[in-house]
Amino acid sequence: MHTNNSQFTRHENNNNVWLSQKSNQNFSFTDYGISPTVLDNEAEVGQAMLNELYKTANSKEGDINIALLGGRGAQQLHKLLGELAKTTEQDELLARLNVFTQDALAPMGMDNGFSFVRDFERILGDAFFKKIKSFTPMQTDTEDLESSLKEYLTKLESLGGLDIFFIGHGPEENQASHLAYIKPYSGAESQHVAGIIPISSSILEHHISKFKAGGSVVSDSDEKECRSAKYILTLGPAAILQAKKIVQSVVDADSAPAKVQTYAKVLNTPLSKNEDEAMEQLNANPGLWIRLHPNTKSFVLPNLGL
């Protein structure tokens, strides 16, 4: 697929490259807050996430476009989807799914064991990928990451945008947090649909340790290639704000205890009614972007201390 580059506006901020599309809609800075749902265990969180997919399927006809959440947060959802794919129970639903990834380390081979794509394949299983309508990952094995990302965004827009953005919550320094991989002080703004941002050594270490702890099959050569990654590809605030529904899960506060404080900060920090001040808050703590979406479900465990 060839992309018309005139569809995109490029903005660079301190080595962070952000892309916006001319069709992006304006939005109002309305702080809807967050009302978390505390569930007893990860299995219940996975079922709640699946139920949100069922609700979307029942409320619309045709394709359903979703962004998968990598890492621990959605593993129970992915296990449930994988089990369903082994039966014929939800074949009609699966055949409607256009599945997208939301972030990736680059440059890196698509078959690297530290890529989210391999992790999705491991947990969701072959049957799932055979039954869904399409799977579109962010391409990380190309010399022109920006053009490839534009092709990805063009396909997402042509399908009507995301019906569900499955999203997590990542801790950062100073009790800040990230969504997808929108990092503090990366200059992300409301019109930015995706970005290419420099990677830090701390993110690499967190990513590698997370994959190893999660049971991913990795090799020394995979790890060496992963450690040479220079960028993170990520969906941006516009992709979050324009999704029809946000489904957040935070299940790993035991192994990532900083999330107790960082999630609480997002929960208890109202955004300023002054737009310039609100943008400063969002740049310092991108986890706050979720407060601006009117249709958000946030499923968490008791270990967040709520």
N, C-alpha and C positions, 0 to 999 in steps of 0.2 A: 504494500500500500504506500502510495506517495502522499506526503503531507504538504498542504499549502501553508508554508511558513508564515504567510501574511495573516493567518488566523490567530497568531500568537504575538504577544508583547513580552519582551524579555527585560527583566530588571535584575541588576546585579548589586548586591549589598555585602561588602566585606567578604568577597569571594563566594558568597551564596548566590546562586542563580535561580531566580523564580520566574515561572511562566504564567501568564494569564491569557484568557481567551476573550476575544471581543464580544462573544455572546454571553459572557458572565453577567448575571443579574446583580443589581444593587441590593443591598440589604440594610436593615436598620439595626443600630446597636441596641437591641432589646435584650436585657439580661433575664433569662428565664430560670436561672438557678439550676440546681440538680436535686432530685428527690430519689436517693438511692434505695434500691430494694435489697435487703439483707437476706440471703438464703443460707441454708445450713451447711452446704458442701458443694464441691465443684460439680458433682453430677447434677445437682439441682440448677446450678448456673447454666450448664450446658443445655439442659432441657428447656430452661426459660428462654435461652437464645434461639433454640430450635422453634419454640412456640411463636416467637416474633417473626420468624420466617414463614411459618404457617399462616399467621395473621395477614402478612403481606400478600401471600399467595391467594388467600380467600378474598382480599379486598380489591384485587386488580386482575385484569386478563392479560394474557400474553407473557412476554419475557419478564424475568426478574433479575435485576442486576445487583450483585453484591460484591463488596470488598472483603476478602478474608483477613482475619486477624492472625498474625504470626505469633510464635512463642507460646507461653503457657496458657494465656487467657482464654483461648478458644479450643484447646485440645479436647475437652469433653464434648463440645459441639461437633468437632470434626470426627470424633469416634462415633457419635450417634449417626451422623450423615454417612459415614463409611459402612456402618452396620445396615442402615436402610438401603444403601446401594446394592448390598448383597442379596436383597429381596426384591420383589416387584411392588412392594407396598406403596412407595412414593415415586415410581418411575415417571408419572406424569409431571410431578413437581420438578424432579431433577432435570427433566428434558426442557424445562423453561429457564434454567439457570445460566446466566452469563456471569462467570466468576472472574474477578480481577484481584491482583495483589495490590497492596497499598504502600509498600516500601521495599527497599533492597539495597544491599551493599554492592558497590561497583568500583572498578571493573572486576568481574569474577565470572568463571565459567558457570553456565546454567546447571551443570551436573555436579557442582561442588556440594558436598554434604552439609556445608554451613549456609546454603541458600534456603530461603523460606520455601521455594518451590519443591525442593527435595523433601523438606519436612512435611509439607502438605501432602505430597504423594505417599509418604510413609504412613501417615495417620488416616487420611481419607481413603486411600486404597485405589487400585486400578479400576474397580467397578464404578466408583464415583466419577472418575474422569471420562469413562466411556459413555456414561449416561447423561452427563450435563450437555447443555447446548454449546458452550464455548468456555475456554480458559485462556485468559490473557495476562501473562506475567509481565513485569517490567524487565526489559532485556538488559542484561548486565555484561554480555559478552561481545559488545560492539565498540568500535573505536569512536563512534559518534553517539554518545549517550544522549545528547540533547535531542537530536533528530529522532532517535528511537523513542524517547519519552513523548515527543509530540505525536508520533504515530499512535502510541498507546492512548493518549488523551483524546485524539480524534476519534478513535473507535469508541471510547467510553461515551463521548458526547453524542456520537451518531446513534447510539443505542438508548439515549435518553437520560443518561446520568445514573447515579446509584439510587436504588430503592432502599438498600440497607448498607450502611457503613458500619461493619463490625470493628470496634476500636478498643484499644486498651488504655493504659495509663502508665507512663514511664517516669521514674524519679530522676530529678536533676539536682545539682547543687543549690544551696540556699533555699531549700524546700520548694523549688520550682519543679515543673514536670513537662513532659512532652506528649504530644498526640501524634500517631503515626511516627515519623521521625522529625517533626517540626521542633527544632531545638531552640532553647532560649537565645535571644539576641541574634537570631538568624535573619531577622528582617522580614519575616512572613507577614503579609497583609491580606485583607479580606478578599481581594480579587485574585490572589495567587492560587492557581489550581494544582500546581506541582512544582517541585524544586530539586535542584542538585546541590547538595551542601557538603562541605569538607567533613571528613570523618575524624573523630578524635580517638586517641589510644584507649581512653576509658570506655568508649562505646564498643570498640573492637573487643576489649577484654570481656565486657558484659555480654556481648553477643556470643562469643566463643564459649564462655562458661555456661551460658543459658542453654545452648544447643547440646553441649556435652551432658549437662544435668538432665536434659529432656529425653535422652536416649537416642539421639541422632547417630547414624552410622557415618563416622568421619575418619579420614586418614591424615597422616602427617602432611602429605602434599596438599590436601584440602586446607589444612590449617595454615600452611605457609602461604598459599594463594590468598586466603581470607585476610591474613595479616597484612597483605600488600594492597588491600582495597584502599582507595583514596577518597571515595565519595559515598554519600547516601542518597539514593533516589527516594523521594517521598511525595505522596499526595499532600496538598496544601490546604489552608483554611477554606478556600472556595469549594473544594471537593467535599469538605465536611459540612459546610453551611448549606450547600445545595443538595445534599443527600436527602431523600424523603424521610428517612428515619436513621437515628444513631442508636446502636446497641453496644453499650460499653460493658466490659467485664474486668473485674480486678480480683484475682483469686490467689495471688502468690505473695501476700504480705509476710508470710512466715519466712520465706527465703529471700524476700526483698523488703525488709522491715522499714526502709525509708518511705515506702508508700503510705504508711500510716499517717505520717506528717504531711506528705505532699498531696495526698488525696483530700485530707482534711482542709488543706489550704485552698484547694479548688472549690471545695464544698462551701467554705465559709468566707470566701473573698468576693463580695459583690463588685461588679465592674462600675467604674466611674460613669456618670451620665455625661461627662465631658468626653467627646470622641477622641481628642488628642491624648488625654490622660488614660482612657481605656486602651488605646493602641499601645501606650507605654507599658501598661500592665500585661497585655497579651504578648508583647515582645519579650518581656522578662519571664513570663510564665505561660507558655503556649498551652498548657493543660486547661487554661481558662476558656479557650475557644469553645469548648463543649457547652458552656453556659449560654451561648448565643443561639443554640439550636432549639426550636420549639417542640421538637418531637424526639426526646432522648430518653432511653431506658438505661439505667446504670445498675448492673447486677454485681453485688459484692458479697464477701464472706464476713463472718463476725470478727475475723482476725484483723480487720481494719479498725476495730475499736469503736464502731458507731453505736 
